[in-house]
């Protein structure tokens, strides 16, 4: 699965202007990097840019795209889908209704920002549960502690 994330749509859903735009972008990229390091799939986050050139960067498995001026993130996502022969392998993550409808018409899967954040929580909780080995004490230690408790109980009578 290849996830195409509407960058500012996600960013503005998470933050409430308590940080600069650059700090917010950095925090979102770090979050996505941590999450998708443990999950399978390719991730591209697209931000509206204001430079004459398209900026594409890669941070490990995370593709970061800053569109050139005159091309919105929505337009970039739609172009990517239009020219792809594997539209069904894309999931577009955005709460922009118009973008979501256009992506669905092109054959891509979609997920709202709210659904995406819920999905992330569920996936990371499952990963944490998998990562924690079940604690099992040795029979020797159980017997030893039982004797200590029984002795303490007897001494307190």
C-alpha positions, -999 to 999 in steps of 0.1 A, spaced: 0 0 0 12 35 -8 -2 62 14 -5 98 0 -10 122 28 -24 157 23 3 174 45 -12 206 56 -46 190 60 -30 166 86 -9 193 102 -38 217 108 -59 189 121 -33 180 148 -20 214 158 -38 245 170 -12 272 160 8 268 192 40 262 172 55 277 141 47 261 108 82 247 105 80 232 140 46 217 132 59 201 99 90 187 117 68 172 145 44 156 119 73 142 99 89 127 131 56 112 141 50 96 107 86 84 106 82 66 140 48 51 131 56 38 96 90 25 106 70 -3 123 43 -6 97 46 -18 61 38 5 32 53 34 14 44 69 26 44 102 7 34 134 25 26 163 2 28 200 12 18 230 -8 50 247 -18 58 282 -29 91 278 -48 95 276 -85 107 240 -84 92 208 -71 110 197 -39 112 160 -32 131 147 -2 134 113 14 137 107 51 143 70 54 111 54 40 91 87 41 89 107 9 83 144 15 71 165 -14 68 203 -15 49 213 -47 61 242 -68 42 274 -68 11 271 -89 6 234 -81 -14 225 -49 -9 194 -29 -44 183 -40 -35 187 -77 -2 168 -72 -21 139 -56 -47 138 -84 -20 139 -111 -1 111 -94 -33 90 -94 -42 99 -130 -9 87 -143 -6 56 -122 -15 22 -135 -20 9 -100 -45 33 -85 -60 7 -62 -26 5 -44 -30 41 -32 -47 53 -1 -52 91 1 -54 106 35 -72 138 36 -104 154 51 -108 176 20 -141 165 6 -135 175 -30 -101 158 -30 -115 126 -15 -143 124 -40 -120 130 -69 -96 103 -56 -125 78 -52 -136 85 -88 -100 77 -100 -101 44 -81 -80 51 -51 -89 43 -15 -94 72 9 -92 77 46 -101 109 65 -76 124 89 -97 114 118 -99 78 106 -61 78 99 -53 90 134 -76 63 149 -59 37 126 -25 48 138 -35 45 175 -49 10 169 -18 -1 149 7 13 175 -12 -3 204 -11 -37 186 26 -32 180 32 -24 216 13 -55 228 33 -76 204 66 -61 215 60 -67 252 69 -103 262 45 -119 287 61 -119 321 63 -153 337 80 -159 370 99 -190 377 84 -217 400 115 -213 422 108 -176 427 71 -182 433 78 -208 460 104 -185 476 80 -156 478 52 -178 491 75 -189 520 84 -153 528 47 -143 528 37 -173 549 65 -165 574 55 -128 576 18 -139 581 28 -163 609 50 -138 626 23 -111 626 -2 -135 645 
